[in-house]
Amino acid sequence: MIDEAVLNFAPGSLMLLNAILAVVMFSIAIDLRPSDFKLLVQVPKPLLVGLLSQFIVLPLLTFLMILALQPQASVALGLTLVAACPGGNISNFITHRAGGNTALSVSMTALATVGAIVLTPFNIAFWGGLYEPSAAILRATEIDPVQIAITVGLMLILPLVLGVTLNAKRPGLAARMRRPLQWLSMGIFVAFIVLALAANWAQFLAYAGGIAGLVVLHNALAFGGGYATATVAGLSPFNRRAVTIETGIQNSGLGLVLIFSFFGGLGGMAVVAAFWGIWHAISGIALAAVMNRTKARR
């Protein structure tokens, strides 16, 4: 029945979520300088490996997991959509806590966010279309990749550009805003998700139990895929921690916006994205605590 369930989410609430995510992205962007992106030119390999892990390895592992477990159509599409999103906005904080390369994590988040304009709608359509139950939902909803790209661009790219510009032009102001804005934006985002779930609490409880195991497994595959990709590519432990965390922390807030904007709040998809948003923070912080027990070789 989860494929027929629809979570209640008012249009005004969706606009508020868009605004909150834009503020969260801006709060991250004011920590960036144009010089941070020189890393791409100077040492491109870790960044390219990270993007490979984020946009190719994770969607592939997700598809193989779906083929093996055969979840309901909306749940499978929710897993696919989360895997198609760029790295989450807490990945930089968690990478720092893990003793990994925070500069690499920041650059990966920024580049993945830019790349998401094209790669997120492509991965949703491509991988979702390969699993027939999910393909039926995609055909019925007639998703427009261009509209998804526009949504991603307005929510993520514009705040990113504005934040980097502010930090370059007014570094003193950006420095004063940085910490309070990051805590405020994350607090508002968490409160919003809690309130949204409260409005649909009965449905969330009805389905979350069956989905929890899939999300935990999916998140473990994401971390494992990032670690394996970085290891096979020969990255240092310092860079490997950043790639691992960047792959395992997904922008589930963006996933929720796409679900309510283009899929009508389809229950299985929304519960997957909401549970991901809770679980990846818990698992990421726990993984960082384990990693931080030893100093990573650079």
Disulfide bonds with the S-S distance in Angstrom:
none
